[in-house]
Amino acid sequence: MPTRAFILIETEVGRAKQVAEALRSVPEVLAADVITGNFDVIATIEAPNMSAMAEVVTGQVQSVRGVMRTITCVSAG
């Protein structure tokens, strides 16, 4: 069963839309939306396991230009 997570992303000022667009090109990203509140973007990610999830978050999501901080919320069911 795949692992699903919701990634809360804080971006540089004015970069939320570009970050969301860049994330949508990552195969493991099911959705990426600009949101209001303390974070700027929320992404839904699905990977085969926790190890692969960590690779996606640290290797792809956090490397997108404009991403300042992320919080990963793994789905419990």
C-alpha positions as CSV (number, residue, x, y, z in Angstrom):
1,M,0.0,0.0,0.0
2,P,1.5,3.4,-1.0
3,T,2.3,6.0,1.6
4,R,0.5,9.4,1.2
5,A,1.5,12.7,2.8
6,F,0.5,16.3,2.8
7,I,3.3,18.7,2.6
8,L,2.8,22.2,4.0
9,I,5.2,24.6,2.3
10,E,6.3,28.1,3.2
11,T,7.7,29.9,0.2
12,E,9.6,33.1,-0.5
13,V,7.4,36.1,-0.9
14,G,5.7,36.1,-4.3
15,R,6.8,32.6,-5.2
16,A,3.8,30.5,-4.2
17,K,2.3,30.1,-7.6
18,Q,5.6,29.2,-9.2
19,V,6.4,26.6,-6.5
20,A,2.9,25.0,-6.9
21,E,3.4,24.8,-10.7
22,A,6.9,23.3,-10.3
23,L,5.6,20.7,-7.9
24,R,2.9,19.6,-10.3
25,S,5.6,18.3,-12.7
26,V,6.9,15.9,-10.0
27,P,5.4,12.4,-10.8
28,E,4.7,11.6,-7.1
29,V,2.8,14.9,-6.5
30,L,-0.9,14.2,-6.9
31,A,-1.8,17.8,-6.3
32,A,-0.2,21.2,-5.3
33,D,-2.4,24.1,-4.4
34,V,-1.7,27.7,-3.2
35,I,-3.4,28.2,0.2
36,T,-4.0,30.9,2.8
37,G,-2.8,30.9,6.3
38,N,0.6,30.2,7.8
39,F,1.7,28.2,4.8
40,D,1.6,29.1,1.1
41,V,1.3,25.8,-0.7
42,I,0.0,22.4,0.2
43,A,1.1,19.3,-1.8
44,T,-0.3,15.8,-1.7
45,I,2.3,13.2,-2.4
46,E,2.2,9.5,-2.8
47,A,5.2,7.1,-2.8
48,P,5.7,3.4,-2.4
49,N,7.1,3.6,1.1
50,M,8.5,6.0,3.7
51,S,12.0,5.8,2.3
52,A,10.8,6.8,-1.1
53,M,8.6,9.6,0.5
54,A,11.7,11.0,2.3
55,E,13.6,11.0,-1.1
56,V,10.7,12.9,-2.8
57,V,10.5,15.5,0.0
58,T,14.2,16.1,0.6
59,G,15.4,15.6,-3.0
60,Q,12.6,17.1,-5.0
61,V,10.2,19.2,-3.0
62,Q,12.8,21.0,-0.9
63,S,15.0,21.7,-3.9
64,V,12.3,23.7,-5.8
65,R,13.3,27.3,-6.1
66,G,11.4,29.5,-3.6
67,V,10.7,26.7,-1.0
68,M,11.9,28.0,2.4
69,R,10.4,25.4,4.8
70,T,8.3,22.3,4.8
71,I,6.2,20.3,7.2
72,T,5.4,16.7,6.2
73,C,2.1,15.2,7.5
74,V,1.9,11.5,6.7
75,S,-1.6,10.1,6.4
76,A,-2.5,7.6,9.1
77,G,-5.2,5.8,7.2
